[in-house]
Amino acid sequence: MAIVVDVQDNLEKALRVLKKKMQLDGLQRELKNRRFYEKPSVKRRRKMQEAERRRRKARRRRRR
């Protein structure tokens, strides 16, 4: 998997586009999580909390 950003004239704009693509892809969060070792029990708990957060968010969207 590769993230491609075309650099025309403006390097700052290309960096902003790259950062936005990385954020949307979830790459920054993945890098942050992999920076330190995470015990399997902690990883499981975090994933369960993230799933619950997504469920609540989906439930809120359906009510509207």
N, C-alpha and C positions, 0 to 999 in steps of 0.2 A: 504494500500500500504506500503510495506516495502522495504528498500534498504539493501541488504545483502552483506557483504564483509567478506571473509574468512581471518582470521589472522593466518598466518603460523608462521614464525620466526620473521619477520620484521614488527614492528608496524608502522614505518614511511611509509613504502610502502603501508600498509593497509589504513592509513590515506589519502595518495595521491589518492588511488583508490576510497575511499569514497567521497572525495572532487570532484573528476572528475565526478562520478556518480551523485552527487547532482547538479553539474553545468549543466550537460547534461539534467537532469530531470527538471531543472528550479526551483528547490527548494530554492536555495540561493536567487534568485530574488524575489520569493514569500515571503520569510521570511523578506527580506529587505523592501518590499512594505507594509507588515502588521505590521511593527514596530510602525508606527504612523498612526493615523486616516487620511483617505483620503476622502475629500468631493466627493460626487457622480459626480459633474460637473468636477472635476479635474480627477477623475478616467476615466470618459467617454472620456475626451480629450486625456489622456495618451493612452488609448486603441486605439483610432483613429490614433494617431501618430505611434504607434507600427504597426498597420495594414498597414498604408501607407509605412512604412519602409520595411515591408515584401514584399509588392507589388513591390516597386522599386527594391529590391534585386532580386525578381523573374524575373522581366523584364530584368535586367542586365544579368542574367543567360541565358535567352532565346536568347538574341542577339548573344551570343558567338557561 
